[in-house]
């Protein structure tokens, strides 16, 4: 391994953008906004009809294999949420008025710089730090989990760089892992300054985003078009351009990158205890007893066994529909497939999460319309692609063998055909993934030898997501792509999210 991999390049912080915030904007500025009715009331009514079709019937959390599972371990859903909180934050937006993307301010720097982790640093926010390490919260207990800590808190509120990283139990505990990742990097490199350790953490994080996260969610054919001789090539960015500093495109933030909403499971098993299979939101008949609700301390026994969320080890695949099988309770859980279907708990979000509308699907669709996004077909044509036909835009679960409980609805049959040839961009991108499936071999004993069919973002959705990620890094003078595009972690090119988690947990060799 080249020695440069263990030496931080000079001038890292001196080259960072002086901007403390970015701006929203458009990738496809000349395209006409999509309309779904002659007036506001009809637009909302028709989008409501589509949103209703995009949410599946109730299906509670379960142990064991599930037909809706992809080959993507469940943690990638929440790693994607963590990334979103790193690159975009619009606290002043409103769904209730027409919006101009050029006037919205992104109060996150549009770069993968971990400002959601580091905040303003130990000088400005010393309550988050213990010297140059982060403060950790209370020790957590959980069946089969030897070592876990909550986030540091004051009266229940997390003392972290971005409060949104406490909005559910899984992303909050991943934030805690990142605090520990930084802490171990300090311990393994005790002669380095805070700034040098911070940059090493950023490099490893950015490496995972580029070389593990993107290939999980974007089809290989799309990523291949962005490379030259195996390396990502700035000259291949055909649709995302900026003048001085990267901006946050609404086609990305409001449509393409909302793929993760379709990957959410109804619930997740946290550890070996029988009562730790928890719903993502509370059961209204049993509130606050069985949910992964955030903005509060982790409850007793809720320490997370990360081997259930990422392939830290090899576990049994389990047996479908057999909740008595002990293998099911320890298995690696997988994200749901990227498709035009959301789980039922997202149909009506709790009042403390969202209201008016409370449907996550309708919130996404209505916001896209009010921001004047073009249709998916219009964007495809602007990218010199042949748009999907209406018959290819299927609303429903992308399961291999749809049953009676898995309705498959053609887009043109909804709301008297108003969406024929005129599909909202977010819905189009989710439906496009169904056309770009990859058989993924999963790390579990007893898993299907042929792999699990896994939809991935295609040439519209995948290209938008990949170009924005690459553009933010190429446009950031202190990113790994700008400073040292050949850089790899000392462990080599196989470094992935599971290795980041393992390192934070104290496993494996030191990173330099």
MARFI-307457 format. One record per residue (C-alpha): x, y, z; residue in one letter; residue number from 0. Coordinates in steps of 0.2 Angstrom, whole numbers, m for minus. Layout:
BEGIN
REC  east north    up residuo num
REC     X     Y     Z       A NUM
...
***
This chain:
BEGIN
REC  east north    up residuo num
REC     0     0     0       X   0
REC     7    17    m5       X   1
REC    13    28    10       X   2
REC     2    42     4       X   3
REC   m13    33    10       X   4
REC    m8    36    28       X   5
REC    m3    54    25       X   6
REC   m15    68    26       X   7
REC   m12    80    11       X   8
REC    m8    98    15       X   9
REC   m19   113    15       X  10
REC   m35   103    18       X  11
REC   m45   116    28       X  12
REC   m37   131    19       X  13
REC   m45   125     2       X  14
REC   m62   123     9       X  15
REC   m76   134     2       X  16
REC   m79   150    12       X  17
REC   m97   148    10       X  18
REC  m107   142    25       X  19
REC  m122   138    16       X  20
REC  m127   133    m2       X  21
REC  m142   136   m13       X  22
REC  m156   125   m22       X  23
REC  m158   126   m40       X  24
REC  m163   116   m56       X  25
REC  m153   104   m67       X  26
REC  m166   105   m81       X  27
REC  m171   124   m80       X  28
REC  m179   125   m97       X  29
REC  m192   111   m95       X  30
REC  m210   115   m92       X  31
REC  m217   111   m75       X  32
REC  m229    96   m74       X  33
REC  m247    99   m71       X  34
REC  m260    86   m66       X  35
REC  m276    96   m67       X  36
REC  m283   113   m72       X  37
REC  m282   121   m55       X  38
REC  m274   118   m38       X  39
REC  m289   108   m31       X  40
REC  m288    96   m45       X  41
REC  m270    95   m45       X  42
REC  m270    90   m26       X  43
REC  m285    78   m29       X  44
REC  m276    69   m43       X  45
REC  m260    68   m34       X  46
REC  m269    61   m18       X  47
REC  m276    47   m29       X  48
REC  m259    43   m35       X  49
REC  m252    44   m17       X  50
REC  m265    32   m11       X  51
REC  m260    19   m24       X  52
REC  m242    21   m19       X  53
REC  m244    15    m1       X  54
REC  m246    m4     2       X  55
REC  m259   m12    13       X  56
REC  m254   m14    31       X  57
REC  m241   m27    34       X  58
REC  m233   m28    51       X  59
REC  m215   m30    55       X  60
REC  m209   m48    54       X  61
REC  m194   m59    57       X  62
REC  m189   m70    43       X  63
REC  m187   m68    24       X  64
REC  m200   m57    15       X  65
REC  m204   m56    m3       X  66
REC  m202   m37    m3       X  67
REC  m184   m38     3       X  68
REC  m170   m33    m9       X  69
REC  m152   m39    m8       X  70
REC  m147   m22     1       X  71
REC  m144   m24    20       X  72
REC  m156   m13    30       X  73
REC  m143    m1    36       X  74
REC  m141     7    19       X  75
REC  m158    15    20       X  76
REC  m153    25    36       X  77
REC  m135    28    29       X  78
REC  m144    36    15       X  79
REC  m154    47    27       X  80
REC  m138    51    36       X  81
REC  m130    57    20       X  82
REC  m146    67    16       X  83
REC  m144    77    32       X  84
REC  m126    80    28       X  85
REC  m129    88    11       X  86
REC  m146    97    13       X  87
REC  m157   106    26       X  88
REC  m171   118    22       X  89
REC  m179   123    38       X  90
REC  m189   137    31       X  91
REC  m198   129    17       X  92
REC  m217   127    16       X  93
REC  m229   116     7       X  94
REC  m242   128     7       X  95
REC  m236   141    m6       X  96
REC  m228   141   m23       X  97
REC  m210   140   m21       X  98
REC  m195   146   m32       X  99
REC  m180   134   m30       X 100
REC  m168   148   m35       X 101
REC  m174   157   m19       X 102
REC  m173   142    m7       X 103
REC  m157   142     4       X 104
REC  m149   125     9       X 105
REC  m142   128    26       X 106
REC  m131   113    24       X 107
REC  m115   115    13       X 108
REC  m119   105    m3       X 109
REC  m104    94     0       X 110
REC  m101    77     9       X 111
REC   m91    86    23       X 112
REC  m100    78    38       X 113
REC  m105    95    45       X 114
REC  m120    85    52       X 115
REC  m107    76    63       X 116
REC   m95    89    67       X 117
REC  m106   104    68       X 118
REC   m96   120    70       X 119
REC   m82   111    79       X 120
REC   m75   110    96       X 121
REC   m71   129    98       X 122
REC   m89   134    94       X 123
REC   m99   119   101       X 124
REC   m88   113   115       X 125
REC  m103   104   124       X 126
REC  m102    91   110       X 127
REC   m84    87   113       X 128
REC   m72    80   125       X 129
REC   m55    88   120       X 130
REC   m54    83   101       X 131
REC   m65    68   104       X 132
REC   m84    68   104       X 133
REC   m94    66   120       X 134
REC  m104    49   121       X 135
REC  m120    47   130       X 136
REC  m126    34   142       X 137
REC  m121    16   140       X 138
REC  m135     5   133       X 139
REC  m141   m13   136       X 140
REC  m148   m25   124       X 141
REC  m149   m44   123       X 142
REC  m133   m50   114       X 143
REC  m125   m33   113       X 144
REC  m109   m31   123       X 145
REC  m105   m13   120       X 146
REC  m116     2   115       X 147
REC  m119    20   119       X 148
REC  m133    32   116       X 149
REC  m130    50   109       X 150
REC  m125    63   122       X 151
REC  m141    71   128       X 152
REC  m148    86   139       X 153
REC  m166    83   145       X 154
REC  m168    70   132       X 155
REC  m162    81   117       X 156
REC  m147    75   108       X 157
REC  m131    86   108       X 158
REC  m126    83    90       X 159
REC  m122    93    74       X 160
REC  m139    90    66       X 161
REC  m154    87    77       X 162
REC  m163    78    63       X 163
REC  m150    63    66       X 164
REC  m161    59    81       X 165
REC  m177    58    72       X 166
REC  m178    39    73       X 167
REC  m169    26    83       X 168
REC  m159    19    69       X 169
REC  m151    35    62       X 170
REC  m148    41    80       X 171
REC  m138    26    84       X 172
REC  m129    27    67       X 173
REC  m124    45    72       X 174
REC  m117    37    88       X 175
REC  m107    25    78       X 176
REC   m99    39    69       X 177
REC   m95    48    85       X 178
REC   m86    32    90       X 179
REC   m78    31    72       X 180
REC   m70    48    75       X 181
REC   m65    43    93       X 182
REC   m56    28    87       X 183
REC   m47    37    73       X 184
REC   m41    49    87       X 185
REC   m35    35    98       X 186
REC   m26    26    83       X 187
REC   m18    42    77       X 188
REC   m14    51    94       X 189
REC    m1    63    86       X 190
REC   m13    71    74       X 191
REC   m23    87    76       X 192
REC   m42    88    76       X 193
REC   m42    95    58       X 194
REC   m32    80    52       X 195
REC   m42    67    60       X 196
REC   m58    75    54       X 197
REC   m52    75    36       X 198
REC   m47    56    38       X 199
REC   m64    52    44       X 200
REC   m72    62    29       X 201
REC   m61    53    17       X 202
REC   m66    36    23       X 203
REC   m85    41    23       X 204
REC   m83    49     5       X 205
REC   m75    33     0       X 206
REC   m89    22     6       X 207
REC  m102    34    m2       X 208
REC   m93    33   m19       X 209
REC   m88    14   m19       X 210
REC  m101     5    m9       X 211
REC  m117    16    m7       X 212
REC  m119    22   m25       X 213
REC  m116     4   m32       X 214
REC  m129    m3   m20       X 215
REC  m143     9   m26       X 216
REC  m138    14   m44       X 217
REC  m137     1   m58       X 218
REC  m119    m3   m64       X 219
REC  m123     2   m82       X 220
REC  m127    20   m76       X 221
REC  m111    21   m66       X 222
REC  m100    14   m79       X 223
REC  m105    29   m91       X 224
REC   m97    41   m78       X 225
REC   m80    33   m77       X 226
REC   m65    33   m88       X 227
REC   m52    19   m86       X 228
REC   m62    14   m70       X 229
REC   m61    31   m62       X 230
REC   m75    43   m60       X 231
REC   m72    57   m73       X 232
REC   m78    75   m70       X 233
REC   m80    78   m89       X 234
REC   m93    64   m90       X 235
REC  m106    75   m79       X 236
REC  m118    79   m93       X 237
REC  m133    86   m83       X 238
REC  m126    94   m67       X 239
REC  m116   110   m69       X 240
REC  m112   124   m58       X 241
REC  m103   140   m60       X 242
REC   m93   143   m44       X 243
REC   m99   131   m31       X 244
REC  m111   116   m32       X 245
REC  m129   119   m28       X 246
REC  m143   107   m23       X 247
REC  m154   103   m37       X 248
REC  m173   100   m33       X 249
REC  m174    86   m45       X 250
REC  m162    77   m33       X 251
REC  m168    83   m16       X 252
REC  m187    82   m20       X 253
REC  m187    67   m32       X 254
REC  m173    56   m36       X 255
REC  m165    55   m18       X 256
REC  m182    51   m10       X 257
REC  m179    33   m16       X 258
REC  m175    28     2       X 259
REC  m194    31     7       X 260
REC  m198    15    m3       X 261
REC  m184     5     6       X 262
REC  m191     7    23       X 263
REC  m197    m8    32       X 264
REC  m213    m8    43       X 265
REC  m201   m12    58       X 266
REC  m185   m19    63       X 267
REC  m178   m31    75       X 268
REC  m165   m23    86       X 269
REC  m157   m37    96       X 270
REC  m160   m55   103       X 271
REC  m174   m50   115       X 272
REC  m191   m57   109       X 273
REC  m199   m39   112       X 274
REC  m187   m30   101       X 275
REC  m195   m32    84       X 276
REC  m202   m14    84       X 277
REC  m213    m4    72       X 278
REC  m206    12    64       X 279
REC  m220    22    71       X 280
REC  m231    19    87       X 281
REC  m247     9    86       X 282
REC  m260    21    91       X 283
REC  m268     8   102       X 284
REC  m251     5   111       X 285
REC  m242    22   110       X 286
REC  m224    24   115       X 287
REC  m222     6   119       X 288
REC  m217    m2   102       X 289
REC  m209    10    90       X 290
REC  m193    17    84       X 291
REC  m198    35    87       X 292
REC  m184    47    89       X 293
REC  m180    63    99       X 294
REC  m178    54   115       X 295
REC  m166    43   124       X 296
REC  m165    25   119       X 297
REC  m176    14   130       X 298
REC  m170     0   141       X 299
REC  m164   m15   132       X 300
REC  m164    m6   115       X 301
REC  m145    m7   111       X 302
REC  m143   m12    93       X 303
REC  m135   m28    86       X 304
REC  m128   m20    71       X 305
REC  m126   m38    63       X 306
REC  m145   m37    60       X 307
REC  m143   m21    49       X 308
REC  m126   m24    40       X 309
REC  m116   m40    36       X 310
REC  m103   m39    50       X 311
REC  m104   m58    50       X 312
REC  m113   m72    41       X 313
REC  m130   m76    48       X 314
REC  m144   m88    43       X 315
REC  m156   m82    30       X 316
REC  m170   m88    40       X 317
REC  m187   m96    35       X 318
REC  m201   m86    28       X 319
REC  m217   m84    38       X 320
REC  m210   m95    52       X 321
REC  m209   m83    67       X 322
REC  m205   m98    79       X 323
REC  m189  m102    70       X 324
REC  m174   m96    80       X 325
REC  m164   m92    65       X 326
REC  m176   m79    60       X 327
REC  m173   m68    76       X 328
REC  m154   m66    73       X 329
REC  m155   m64    54       X 330
REC  m148   m50    44       X 331
REC  m163   m39    39       X 332
REC  m163   m31    21       X 333
REC  m170   m15    15       X 334
REC  m187   m16     5       X 335
REC  m185   m15   m14       X 336
REC  m184     2   m23       X 337
REC  m201     3   m31       X 338
REC  m217    13   m32       X 339
REC  m223     7   m16       X 340
REC  m221    13     2       X 341
REC  m226     3    18       X 342
REC  m242     7    27       X 343
REC  m235    16    42       X 344
REC  m230    30    30       X 345
REC  m248    32    24       X 346
REC  m252    43    40       X 347
REC  m237    49    49       X 348
REC  m239    53    67       X 349
REC  m244    72    71       X 350
REC  m227    75    79       X 351
REC  m219    70    63       X 352
REC  m229    78    49       X 353
REC  m247    84    45       X 354
REC  m257    92    32       X 355
REC  m254    81    23       X 356
REC  m249    67    34       X 357
REC  m246    55    20       X 358
REC  m227    54    15       X 359
REC  m231    50    m3       X 360
REC  m243    64    m5       X 361
REC  m230    76     4       X 362
REC  m217    71    m9       X 363
REC  m229    72   m24       X 364
REC  m237    89   m18       X 365
REC  m220    97   m15       X 366
REC  m213    92   m32       X 367
REC  m228    99   m40       X 368
REC  m227   116   m30       X 369
REC  m209   117   m34       X 370
REC  m213   115   m53       X 371
REC  m203    99   m57       X 372
REC  m206    93   m74       X 373
REC  m213    75   m78       X 374
REC  m202    60   m78       X 375
REC  m205    58   m96       X 376
REC  m199    76  m100       X 377
REC  m183    74   m90       X 378
REC  m179    57   m99       X 379
REC  m181    66  m116       X 380
REC  m170    80  m110       X 381
REC  m157    67  m106       X 382
REC  m158    60  m123       X 383
REC  m167    44  m117       X 384
REC  m182    35  m123       X 385
REC  m195    37  m109       X 386
REC  m203    23  m101       X 387
REC  m220    18  m108       X 388
REC  m236    20   m97       X 389
REC  m236     1   m97       X 390
REC  m219     0   m89       X 391
REC  m224    13   m75       X 392
REC  m231     1   m62       X 393
REC  m237     7   m46       X 394
REC  m235    m7   m33       X 395
REC  m223   m19   m25       X 396
REC  m209   m25   m37       X 397
REC  m210   m43   m29       X 398
REC  m206   m58   m40       X 399
REC  m223   m66   m40       X 400
REC  m236   m53   m35       X 401
REC  m251   m61   m26       X 402
REC  m268   m55   m22       X 403
REC  m262   m43    m9       X 404
REC  m249   m35   m20       X 405
REC  m260   m25   m33       X 406
REC  m250   m19   m48       X 407
REC  m258    m3   m55       X 408
REC  m253     5   m72       X 409
REC  m250    24   m70       X 410
REC  m262    28   m85       X 411
REC  m277    20   m75       X 412
REC  m276    32   m61       X 413
REC  m286    48   m59       X 414
REC  m294    46   m76       X 415
REC  m278    45   m86       X 416
REC  m271    62   m80       X 417
REC  m254    54   m78       X 418
REC  m253    45   m95       X 419
REC  m236    51  m102       X 420
REC  m236    64   m88       X 421
REC  m229    54   m73       X 422
REC  m222    64   m58       X 423
REC  m203    63   m58       X 424
REC  m202    55   m41       X 425
REC  m214    41   m45       X 426
REC  m206    39   m62       X 427
REC  m189    36   m55       X 428
REC  m196    23   m43       X 429
REC  m205    14   m57       X 430
REC  m189    15   m68       X 431
REC  m180     5   m55       X 432
REC  m191   m10   m57       X 433
REC  m184   m11   m75       X 434
REC  m166   m11   m69       X 435
REC  m165   m26   m57       X 436
REC  m149   m35   m52       X 437
REC  m148   m52   m44       X 438
REC  m138   m49   m29       X 439
REC  m130   m63   m19       X 440
REC  m132   m60    m1       X 441
REC  m121   m64    14       X 442
REC  m132   m77    23       X 443
REC  m132   m96    24       X 444
REC  m146  m104    16       X 445
REC  m150   m89     5       X 446
REC  m156   m92   m13       X 447
REC  m140   m97   m24       X 448
REC  m147   m86   m38       X 449
REC  m147   m71   m27       X 450
REC  m161   m59   m23       X 451
REC  m169   m48   m37       X 452
REC  m164   m30   m32       X 453
REC  m171   m15   m42       X 454
REC  m159    m1   m43       X 455
REC  m160    17   m50       X 456
REC  m159    18   m69       X 457
REC  m154    30   m82       X 458
REC  m165    45   m76       X 459
REC  m165    42   m57       X 460
REC  m147    34   m55       X 461
REC  m139    47   m67       X 462
REC  m147    62   m57       X 463
REC  m141    54   m40       X 464
REC  m124    49   m46       X 465
REC  m120    66   m55       X 466
REC  m125    76   m40       X 467
REC  m114    66   m28       X 468
REC  m100    66   m40       X 469
REC  m102    85   m43       X 470
REC  m103    89   m25       X 471
REC   m86    81   m23       X 472
REC   m78    87   m38       X 473
REC   m84   105   m33       X 474
REC   m77   103   m16       X 475
REC   m58   107   m16       X 476
REC   m56    97     0       X 477
REC   m65    81    m5       X 478
REC   m56    65    m9       X 479
REC   m60    66   m27       X 480
REC   m52    84   m28       X 481
REC   m37    81   m17       X 482
REC   m32    63   m21       X 483
REC   m44    53   m33       X 484
REC   m33    38   m32       X 485
REC   m34    37   m12       X 486
REC   m40    21    m4       X 487
REC   m41    16    14       X 488
REC   m26     6    21       X 489
REC   m38    m9    21       X 490
REC   m38    m8     2       X 491
REC   m52    m6   m11       X 492
REC   m64   m17    m2       X 493
REC   m68    m5    12       X 494
REC   m87    m3    13       X 495
REC  m100     2    26       X 496
REC   m98   m14    35       X 497
REC   m80   m10    38       X 498
REC   m84     8    44       X 499
REC   m96     0    57       X 500
REC   m84   m13    62       X 501
REC   m70     0    65       X 502
REC   m82    10    75       X 503
REC   m86    m5    86       X 504
REC   m68    m8    89       X 505
REC   m65   m22    77       X 506
REC   m51   m24    65       X 507
REC   m35   m16    63       X 508
REC   m31     3    65       X 509
REC   m35    15    51       X 510
REC   m22    28    46       X 511
***
